[in-house]
Amino acid sequence: MLNIVLFGPPGSGKGTQSERLTGKYNLVHLSTGDIFRSNIKEETELGKLAQSYMSKGQLVPDSLTIDLLRSEVLKYENPKGFIFDGFPRTNAQAKALDDFLSSQNTSITLMLALEVGEDELKMRLLKRSEVSGRVDDADPAIIENRIRVYNNETAPVKDYYSQQGKFIPIDGIGAIDDITSRLFSAIDAKN
């Protein structure tokens, strides 16, 4: 089973690249952001709770995120693997994911980290807010906070996977097709 953590700050291209990876490798794409947004739109209790954190640019608590992800993974019978997009965001989540996958007789194959500078991220997020209408991308103060939270709380997850020999940095600047080629090459070399 091929299980990939697609990692990077907000606006690094995880969603775009996930679509391409799922197509080539026949993986299930699990985006915690999409799952939360769906629950928010449907006004579920989970969605309301998640919205209270997301609207401030904060991370949704680990326990809530982990329970949600576990239930999503278990919906699929005999998958070829998963792309975890936007998860794990903390070392505690990474450990919980490892423990859960181990209970399913599988593990993370590799972490691909899209690396993009802050100025480029801010520009991409503002542009995305215009195109997609995502409110969390429209406010420069929220964008700044999301990047700060990523740098302080999420970036350390790289070290967790580095220690396991699973971390691969990917240059996230350039044409979308070029970035996709870099990702394919990294997966093919490891798989």
N, C-alpha and C positions, 0 to 999 in steps of 0.2 A: 504494500500500500504506500502511495506517495502522499505524504502529509507535509504541506508547506506553510510556514508562517510568512506572509507577505507583510513586510514591516516598513514603516516610514512615517514621517510627520504628516499632519493634515495638508492635503494638496500635493502630495508627492506622486500621485498617479496610481495608487493601490487599486482603486475601483476599475479604472481603465485597463490596467494590466491583468487584473484578476480575470476579466472576461476573456482575454486572449489565452491565458494559461488554462482556464477551464476548457476552452475549445480544443486546444492541442492535446491536453493530457487527460481529458474526460474526468475532471475533478469536480467535486461539489464546492461551490463558493459560499463560504459563510462569512458575511460581513456583519459584525456586531452593530455597526452604525445603521445599516439597512434594517436589521432586525429591530433595533430600538425605534427607528423612524416609523416602521410599519406599526409597531405597537402604539406609538404616539398618535398616529393617524387614526387608528381604530379606537383610541381612547381607552385602552386596557389599563388596569391598575399598574402593571409593569411599565407601560408607556408613560403614564402620568408621573410615576416615580423617576423614571429615567429622564424625562423632560425637565424635572426640577434641577437636575445636575447639569444636563447638557446645555440648557439655556444660559448657564453661567460660564460655560466653557470648561466645566469640571468633569473628571472621570466618574462614570457610574461605579458604585462600590463593587468590589471584587465578588462578593457572595451573590449579588444579583446577576452580574454578568456571567459568572461561571454556571449558575443554575440554568440560565437561559441557553447558553451554548451547549451544555450537556444534553438538554432536551432536543435541541436542533440536530445534533450529531446522531442521536438515537432514532431519528425519523427515517434514516436511510439504511436500506438493506444491501449489503455487499457493495459498498462504494469502492471505486478505484483509489480514492483518497480525497483529501480536503485541502482547500486553501483557506487558511484562517487570516482574514483581512480585518485589521483593527483589534486583533486579540492574539496573544496576551499583551496587556499594556503595563503590567507590573510583574516583578519577579514572583510574587505570590500567585498571580494568575498563571504564569509559566509553569510553576511547580504543580499547581492544581491541574493544568492541562496535561502535563506529563503523567501524573497519577491516574487521571481519567483514561487517557489513551492506553496506558499500560494495562488497565483493567479490561480494555477491549483488545488486548494482544497486538497493539501497534504503538507507534511513536512518531514524533516529529522527525522528518527526513532532513529538512534544512530550513533555515531562516534566510530569506532574501530581503535585504534592506535597501530600499530605494533612497539614495542620498541626494538631497536637493538643498541648496542654500536658502536662508530665511527670506531674502528679498524676493526670490523667485516664488517661494511658497505663498507669500502675501499677495503677489500679483495674480497667481493662479487662483487663489481662493476668492479674491474679489471678482475675477472674471467668471468663476463658476457660479457665484451668487447671481450674477446677471443672467446667465444662461439657464440655470436650473431652478432659480428662485429659492435656494437654500438660505434660510434666514441666518443660520449660524456662520455663514461665510460672508455676510454683508457688513458686519460691524468690525471696523479695524481693531477696536479694543478687545473684542471677543477673540478675533484671530490672534492677536498678540498673546492673549492669555492661553489659548489652545497650544500655541507653539511653545510657550514657557512651560506649560504642564507637560507637554511631550518631552522637552529637554530635561526637565527635573525628575519626572516620574516614570516615563516610558522608555527613554533612551537607554537606561541601565539594563533593560532586558537583553540588549545586544550582548552584554558580558555573560549573561546566563547561558546563551546559546554558543557563544565563543568558547566557553569552558568545555562545552560538549563537542566542539569541532564542527558545529552545524551552521555557523554564521558566515554569510557571504555578502559583502557590500556590493551594490550595483549602482553605477552612475545613473542617476535619474534625470539628467539634463540631456536635451536633444530631441530629435524626432521620435514620436511614439513608436514607430516601427523599429528604430535603432535600440530603444530601451527594451522592447519586446525581445529582440534578437539576443541582447545581453542576458536576459532572464532565461530564455530557452537554452543558451549555451551553458549557463551555470547549472541548470537542472540536468541537462543531458550529461554533463561531466560528472555529476554526483550520483546519478541514478543508474 
